[in-house]
Amino acid sequence: MRNRRKAKGQALVELGIIVALLITITIGAVEFGYAFLALHTVTQATAAGARAASVLQVGNRDACGRITDTSSIQALVLAQVGNVATVSGVQVQQVPAITGDGVLLPCSTAPNGLPKVQVTVQGTIPRIFGLLGSSPRNFTRTETFRDEGV
């Protein structure tokens, strides 16, 4: 009879260890899955922003084809990211840069004849459970498309 009591106590301790381990693994998998989903969403939003910037219409460009108004691109990226991540900045650049240090250069074409538009998105992804600390994960995503609007 005494051995059965020890066996029940031992089984209860083992059950507690296994349950704690399984819960930790499950929480870790959920945390990783959310981070993967959020980064995928941000990457897709960055690509959509670069695609939209590459065909930006004449109303948002000057006579040389330089992009003058990027607010529609920024709004598109922010709308596609939604509440999945916190976006701290959306930058739209033309590569090679057609502008100098704050001074607009005369109209020119890219050295290889293929101007490009580059969209960079920066921000943070919050942690769901905060197992490894409560600090959010930082990200930077960059996508480049050929500039069709020049």
N, C-alpha and C positions, 0 to 999 in steps of 0.2 A: 504494500500500500504506500509505503514511504517513497519508493522509486517512482510511482505514478505521479505523486505530487511534484517531485523534482522534474519529471518529464513535462508536466503541464506548465510549470514555471519557465522551464527552458524553452519550450515551444512559444510561450507568450513573448519572451525576450527576442527570440529569433524573428517572430512575426513583426514585432515593433521595428527591428532593424531593417527588415525587407520592405515594410511599408514606407518607412522614412526614405530609403534608397529609391524606391519607385516613384515617390512623390517628387523627390529632387530631380530625377531624370526627366519626368514629365514636365515639370516647370522649366527646366533647361531647354527641352525640345520646343515648348511653346515660345519661349523667349527667342530662340534662334530662328524659328519659323517666322515670327513677327518681324525680326530684323531683316530677314531675307526678303519678305514681302515688301517691306518699306523701301529697301534699296532697289528692288526691281521696279517699284512704282516710280521712284525718283528718276531712275535711269530712263524709263519710258517717257516720263514727262520732259526730261531734258532732250531726248531725241525728237519729241513732238515739237518742242520749242525751236530747236535747230532747223527742223524741216519747215516750220512756218516762217522762220526768219529768212530761210534761203529763197523763198518765193514772195517775200514781202513786197507789197504793191508800191507803185510810184508815189502815192500820197504820203508815204512814210520815208521817202528817200529824197535826197537833194539831186541837183542836175547831174552830178558825177556818179550817182548810184550809192552814195554813202547813206547808211541807215541813220535817220535823225530822230525817230520816235520808236523806242523799244517797249513802250508801256503795254502794247497788245501782246507782245511775246511774253513779257513778265506775267501778265494776267493769265495767259494760257497755261504757263508752267505752274503757277500757284493753284489754279483751278484743278489741274490734273493731279497734283500732289495731294490736295485736300488736307485732311487732318491726320494723315498717316505719319507725316514728319513736319518738323518746324523748319521752314526755309528762311535763312538769314540773308541770302543774296542771290540774285539772278543777273548775270552779266552777259551781254550780247556784244560780240566783237566781230569785226571783219578782218580776215586773215588773208594776205598780209594787211596790217593796219594801214588804212588810207589816211589816217590823221597823224600828225607829229605830236610834239609835247604841247597839246592844247591849241596848236595852230593847224588849220586845215591846209593840207598840201594840194597842189593843183591836181586835176584829174589824172589818174594813171592806172595802168592795169597791173595785175600781178606778174611777177617775173616769168612764171611758167604758163601764164594765160588762163589759170584756173583760180579765180578768187573764191574764197571760202567764208562761211559764217560759222562762228564758234559760240556755243551757248554753254556757260558754266553755272552750275547750281550748287550752292553751299548751304549747310544747315546741320541739324541734329535730329537723331532718332531717339525718342524717349525709351527708357527701359520699362517693361511692364511690371516685373516683380522686384527688380533691383537686387538680384542675388549677389552680383559681383560689384556692388557699389551703386550709388544712385546717380552717378554722373551719366549724362546721355552720350551716345556715340556720335561723333562728328563724321560728316561725309562731304565729299566734293565729287561731282560728276560733270564731265565735259563731253560734249558731242560736237562734231564738225560735219557740215554739209557743204556741198558746192553751192556758191551764191549764184542763183539763177536770175536775180533781179538787177544785176549790174549790166 
